[in-house]
Amino acid sequence: MGQPENREKRGAEQSELPPGQRLQRGWPVTHYGPVPKFKPDRWEFRVFGATADGDKHCWNHQDFSALPFSSVVADLHCVTKFSMIGAEWGGVPARAILELAPPAPDATHVMVWAEYGFSSNLRLADFASERTLFATHKDGELLTAEHGFPLRLVVPHLYAWKGPKWVRGIEYMTADRRGFWEERGYHNIGDPWSEQRYSYQEEPGDGPEL
């Protein structure tokens, strides 16, 4: 898979950081709440809500691990102002889930659900990006529990909180609603290049209708 440090140096030379970000060496552990204990016999990934067929779709850990595997080299931008450059993420592309369990025609957003009821909302177009990935690996190695094992969402063009750790499923929605951090004052979209950090920065149309 190559040397992560070399990729980081190349990325730092070739990539411009979003405004307000600083280059991070290594990968800090940042999360809210305890690290969940992985129980493979009880783990399930669910797709529900406004699905095209109206049904819920589920995969156990063995079946989810057998889904198409892809990789993407992408930066990770944390709202706490560090950026990790040139990481190689491996896992199941979001587009594979969209194909296997498509949303209804009137679906516009996705709520990503994780352990302990944690959630993050995304526009369907952001979720459907060819670079959005349900990551199981980083730089050729399985994710650690602290970094989201067995599954975390990576949405490279948005701040990292939009890609939760310990993901357990997605809900298709026909209207937007705020997730965990969005309800607590973070920006509803979270574009690092526009420095969309907090909800007070939102423009009309950025958030759910009241």
N, C-alpha and C positions, 0 to 999 in steps of 0.2 A: 504493500500500500504506500510505500515511500516514507519519508521522514516528516512528521508533522511540523517540526521546527523549521525545516527548509521551506515548506509550504507557507508557513506563517511569514517568513522573511520575504518570500516572493510576493505574497499578498500585500504586505505592508508597503512594498515598493510600487505595486501596480494599482492599489486600491486607495481611493480617497475615503477617509472616515466621514460618517455623517456629522453634522454640526453638534458640538458639545461633547463628542465622544473622545475617549483616549484609548490607545492601543494597550491591550492586556496580554501579558505573557502568562501562559497557563490558563486554567479554567476554574475560577472561583466557584464555590458552592453557594448558591442563593436560592432560598425557597421559604415558603411560609408553612409553619406547622411541622409535624414529625415526618420522618421518612417511613412510608408504608412497608410492611413486610410482604414480599411477593409469595403468593400461594398458587403455584401453577395449576393445581387441580380445581381451583375455584375461580381462576381468572377468566374473564369473558370480555370480548370487544363487541359493543352493540352499535347498530345504526338504526335510528328510530325517528319518530316525528313525521314530517311531510315527505315520506318516501313515495316513489312513483307507483308502487303497487299497494301502498297502504299498510304493509307488513313491517315487522321488526326483523332485522337481520343480525345474526350472531355468529361469532367465531370463538372457539376455545383457543388456548394458547398454541397448541400444536397446529391447528388449522391456520391460525393467523400467521404463524411462523413460516408456513408453506406458501404464502402468497408471493407474487412477483417481487423480487428484491432489486432495488436500484440504488444508485449513489449519486450524491451531488456535493460539489465543493462549494461551500458557502460560508459567509461571515455570520457571526452572531452578535447582535447589538443589544446590550442590556440597558434598560431605562435608567439604571444607576450610573450610567455613563462610561462603562467599559465596553470595548469591542474586541472580540476574538476573531482573528482573520484567518481565512483559508482552511477551515476545518473540513474534513471529508466525512459526510454523514451517510450512513447506509440504512436502508429500511424499506418500507412499503410506501410507494408514492400515493399521495392523496387521490390522484386521478384513478388509481386502480380501485379504490373503494367506491369512487363515484360511478365507475363502470359496473362493478359487481352489485352495488346497491344504490341505484340512481335516485336523485331527488325528484320530487314532483315538479311539474313545469312552473308552478308559482312559488317555488322555494327561492329565497333571496339571500338567506344567511345560514350559518352553521353555528351551533353551540358545541364547543369541545368540552367534554366532561372527563374529569380525572378523579383520582381517589379523594375521599373525604368530602365529596360534593363540590370540589373546586371546578370552576368553569371559566371559559373565555370565548367571547363571541367574535365571529369573523364574517365578513362579506363572502358570499359564495364564490365570487370571482377570485378573492385572495386565497381561499381554500383550494380552489381548482388550479392554481398556478402549477406549472410543470416542475417547479422547484420545491413545492411543499411536500413534506415527507414525514411519515410516521417512523421516526428513527429508532433503531435498535442498537446501532453501532456508531462509534466515532473513531475515525482514523484506524479502521480495521479491527477495533476492539469493542466487545460488548459494553454498553453503557454501565456505569456503576449505579448502585441504588441511589446514591446521593445526587446523581445527575439524571435520574429519571427511569432507570431500568424498571420494568422491561420495555417501556414504550414512552417516547415523548414526541410531541409534534414540533417540527422545525418549519418555520415560515420565514425564510431568509430576508424578505423585503420589509418585514415588520419588526417592531421591538420584540425581544425574546419572551416577554410575558404573554404574548399572543400564542405562543407555542407551549402549552403546559407540559409538565412532567407527569409521569404515571397515568397516562391517558387510558380511559376505559371505554370511550365511545363518542359518537357524535350524534347530534340531533339536528335534523334539517328543519328550518323555520321559514314561515312565509312572511314574517315581520321580524325586525331586529329587536333584541333586548340585550341589556348589558350583562356581562359576566361578573365574576368575583371582584377583580380589581377595577373594572369599569364602574361598578356600583360604588366603589370607594375612592373615586376621584381621578382615575386614570382615563386617558383619552380613548374614545370609543374605537378609533381606527388604529392609531399607533404607528404611523409612518416615521421612521427615524430620520429620513432625509428632509422631512418637513418639521422635524422636532416636535411631533405630536405626542407630548408626554402626559398632559393633564387635561381634564374635562373642561376647565375654564378656557382652554384654547380652541375649543370646538367651534366650527362655523356651522351655519344652518345646513342641515342635511347630513352632518357628520354622525349624529346620534339618533337613537330611536325617537319616533314621534311621541310626544307626551299625551 
